[in-house]
Amino acid sequence: MVLLPLICHMFHTDPATTILAFTVTDFLLLIGVGLIIGRNTRVLKYYYQHKKRTMSEVGVEI
């Protein structure tokens, strides 16, 4: 945590506030990553369903 002393000095925060800010930031990042992963899985699911449907219409077994 090299930036911690710099951030504390710039914003004049106490250690408890700094830890709380980092915790909230980490939590928000986790939610964001979860949303991105969830969206990508839905896109892949749709892609494979579409591919399977297209192949069955052509008559190719997967």
Backbone hydrogen bonds in HBPLUS format (Angstrom, degrees):
<---DONOR---> <-ACCEPTOR-->    atom                        ^
c    i                          cat <-CA-CA->   ^        H-A-AA   ^      H-
h    n   atom  resd res      DA  || num        DHA   H-A  angle D-A-AA Bond
n    s   type  num  typ     dist DA aas  dist angle  dist       angle   num
A0007-ILE N   A0003-LEU O   2.84 MM   4  6.03 161.5  1.87 164.3 169.8     1
A0008-CYS N   A0004-LEU O   2.97 MM   4  6.12 166.1  1.99 155.4 159.3     2
A0009-HIS N   A0005-PRO O   3.00 MM   4  6.09 151.7  2.09 140.9 148.4     3
A0010-MET N   A0006-LEU O   2.94 MM   4  6.10 157.0  1.99 147.6 153.9     4
A0011-PHE N   A0007-ILE O   3.09 MM   4  6.15 170.6  2.10 156.3 157.5     5
A0012-HIS N   A0008-CYS O   2.92 MM   4  5.30 120.4  2.28 131.5 142.3     6
A0018-THR N   A0014-ASP O   3.11 MM   4  6.37 158.2  2.16 154.7 161.5     7
A0019-ILE N   A0015-PRO O   2.95 MM   4  6.13 163.1  1.98 151.5 155.1     8
A0020-LEU N   A0016-ALA O   2.99 MM   4  6.17 158.4  2.04 144.8 151.2     9
A0021-ALA N   A0017-THR O   2.88 MM   4  6.06 156.2  1.93 146.7 153.2    10
A0022-PHE N   A0018-THR O   2.98 MM   4  6.25 160.8  2.01 151.6 156.3    11
A0023-THR N   A0019-ILE O   2.91 MM   4  6.08 154.4  1.97 147.6 155.1    12
A0024-VAL N   A0020-LEU O   2.94 MM   4  6.16 163.6  1.97 153.4 157.0    13
A0025-THR N   A0021-ALA O   2.97 MM   4  6.13 159.9  2.01 146.8 152.9    14
A0026-ASP N   A0022-PHE O   2.91 MM   4  6.09 160.7  1.95 147.6 152.6    15
A0027-PHE N   A0023-THR O   2.97 MM   4  6.17 157.8  2.02 147.8 154.0    16
A0028-LEU N   A0024-VAL O   2.95 MM   4  6.20 160.7  1.99 151.9 156.5    17
A0029-LEU N   A0025-THR O   2.95 MM   4  6.18 153.2  2.02 148.3 156.0    18
A0030-LEU N   A0026-ASP O   2.94 MM   4  6.19 152.7  2.01 147.7 154.9    19
A0031-ILE N   A0027-PHE O   3.05 MM   4  6.37 156.8  2.11 148.8 154.7    20
A0032-GLY N   A0028-LEU O   2.98 MM   4  6.20 161.0  2.02 146.8 152.1    21
A0033-VAL N   A0029-LEU O   2.93 MM   4  6.14 162.0  1.96 152.0 156.3    22
A0034-GLY N   A0030-LEU O   2.96 MM   4  6.12 156.6  2.02 145.6 152.4    23
A0035-LEU N   A0031-ILE O   2.95 MM   4  6.24 152.7  2.03 150.4 157.4    24
A0036-ILE N   A0032-GLY O   3.05 MM   4  6.32 156.3  2.11 147.5 153.8    25
A0037-ILE N   A0033-VAL O   2.92 MM   4  6.14 165.6  1.94 154.3 157.9    26
A0038-GLY N   A0034-GLY O   2.88 MM   4  5.97 159.0  1.93 145.8 152.2    27
A0039-ARG N   A0035-LEU O   2.97 MM   4  6.11 157.3  2.02 144.9 150.6    28
A0040-ASN N   A0036-ILE O   3.00 MM   4  6.22 162.8  2.03 149.5 154.3    29
A0041-THR N   A0037-ILE O   2.99 MM   4  6.22 152.9  2.06 148.4 155.4    30
A0042-ARG N   A0038-GLY O   3.10 MM   4  6.35 153.3  2.17 144.5 151.4    31
A0043-VAL N   A0039-ARG O   2.96 MM   4  6.25 156.1  2.02 152.5 159.2    32
A0044-LEU N   A0040-ASN O   2.96 MM   4  6.16 162.0  1.99 148.6 153.2    33
A0045-LYS N   A0041-THR O   2.91 MM   4  6.04 156.9  1.97 144.9 151.6    34
A0046-TYR N   A0042-ARG O   2.98 MM   4  6.17 162.1  2.01 147.2 151.6    35
A0047-TYR N   A0043-VAL O   2.89 MM   4  6.11 159.0  1.93 148.9 155.3    36
A0048-TYR N   A0044-LEU O   2.93 MM   4  6.16 165.6  1.95 154.7 157.1    37
A0049-GLN N   A0045-LYS O   2.99 MM   4  6.16 156.3  2.05 148.4 155.3    38
A0050-HIS N   A0046-TYR O   2.88 MM   4  6.04 159.9  1.92 151.1 156.9    39
A0051-LYS N   A0047-TYR O   2.86 MM   4  6.06 156.9  1.91 148.0 155.0    40
A0052-LYS N   A0048-TYR O   2.87 MM   4  5.97 159.3  1.91 144.1 149.8    41
A0053-ARG N   A0049-GLN O   2.91 MM   4  6.07 160.1  1.94 147.8 153.3    42
A0054-THR N   A0050-HIS O   2.91 MM   4  6.07 158.2  1.96 147.4 153.5    43
A0055-MET N   A0051-LYS O   2.90 MM   4  6.08 159.1  1.94 148.4 154.3    44
A0056-SER N   A0052-LYS O   2.95 MM   4  6.13 151.1  2.04 145.1 152.9    45
A0057-GLU N   A0053-ARG O   3.07 MM   4  6.26 145.7  2.19 142.2 151.0    46
A0058-VAL N   A0054-THR O   3.15 MM   4  6.42 145.4  2.28 142.0 150.8    47
A0059-GLY N   A0055-MET O   2.94 MM   4  6.12 136.4  2.14 137.3 149.7    48
A0060-VAL N   A0055-MET O   2.90 MM   5  5.21 150.2  1.99 158.2 153.5    49
